[in-house]
């Protein structure tokens, strides 16, 4: 019996050793040529991206769209080894999602992630030993992000300078789904643990991308907001599984929100990532790729309208309510807080401490006006814009909460949505796409673009002419005002001078009159004094001497004669 047990034990040890050697040798062969190495861990539903059943395009899209733009020189055009890390990538008991639990018998979340961590650790150690000082990149998508987040804690300090991390739709983002639920303990029956979160302060640089409203990497914080929750649930189907599409698993699918994978030009994913805020916390950088076009909440309605051929009626109605709905949905998120700090969910519909009623009222009215304008334009606002919409306003609530689990990856539950132009609907199902609708949409889009360009040019010319005319009129008015002001000033100065001169002349005349009056008074006084003196002299004899008459002696004057003489003199 003991021999039998020992033999069985030796057999299993040998099997495990053989598996380890196979995995190790496979990684060693992949890394034999040196240069930068990217170890790519897929998400739920995608077991292996290498080997006979490899998913064509998966690794390449990861490198070209996200690793390369994160500052790492790793794309299909660079000397970069792209190595897939196989693991179960399953999630029991969520058997309702295709690929999540093949054959209705699969590993639980913790077991699947644990196996992924073990395989990634083997691949990383092989790369560290083989490449000398060449850089190594760990890439994880959704559940693969959880694998990478846990492996980061296992890296030795001596190796951290060679290793960097890139994740997309990471469920262990500080603001992802598992972080929102991290206050919960491990659920034994389901074997789900919500920790540890992506580390931000252990000396390993990471860049983490999430599409806005993806409930796995960008989970709502205020779960009392029904619109935010419903929008997130729909985004699980319409957003989370499409980061790397199209691939050989989904050749007809496209990127979320109508973004294109072309490396250059407006409206592309690269352009959106370049324009989106890159927010840092510790060693981590977080990039939220903005939603554009219709909210995920309205994508099923847009799809139905397209399938029934009534997009011309449905799209304007959706465009009418889309801006207001987005404003209300955004109340369920905190776009102000640092995205590197894990925050658990709140049962409130919004943050009452940061909501400004006046500001919100103004934005609400503006959203209504925008919806009316978009509806009158036929719902063209639902078609992805050529320039990505900027992140939502900061009137959103502010609180704390950690992430959720949602390992959706390549397999989607519902139809994929592809944007189209006015009257054709927004997005297509996951099946074949209608070439007639696409041609019509392309023509309408081209005509609309040409008309918009012409209108813009005319408006610019009119604005320029109006501005020049206004500038000339302002200059002329200013010159006329200056001349009028100068003339008025000169006239005032002349009047003041004339008044001053006249006042001076009047003063001089008055001075002359005063002098003449004074002189006359002095003369009169002198005459009076002489007369008085003469009267006084009449009391005695007066002798008058003449040349011809000789000398005559006058008789003494009487009193009456003397008085008369004095009166006459006066």
Secondary structure by P-SEA (a helix, b strand, c coil): caaaaaaaaaaaaaaaaaaaaaaaaaaaaaaccccbbbbbbbccccccccccccccaaaaaaaacccccccccccccccbbbbbbbccccccccccccccccccccccaaaaaaaaaaaaaaaaaaaaaccccbbbbbbbccaaaaaaaaaaaaccccccccbbbbbccccccccccccccccccccccccccccccccccccbbbbbbbcccccccccccccccaaaaaaaaaaaacccccccccccccccccccccccccccccccaaaaaaaccccccccbbbbbbccccccccaaaaaaaaaaacaaaaaaaaaaaaaaaaaaaaaccccccccccbbbbbbccccccccccaaaaaaaaaaaaaaaaaaaaaccccccccccccccccccccccccbbbbbccccccccbbbbbbccccccccccccccaaaaaaaaaaaaaaaaaaaaaaaaaaaaaaaaaaaaaaaaaaaaaaaaaaaaaaaaaaaaaaaaaaaaaaaaaaaaaaaaaaaaaaaaaaaaaaaaaaaaaaacccbbbbbbccccbbbbccccaaaaaaaaaaac
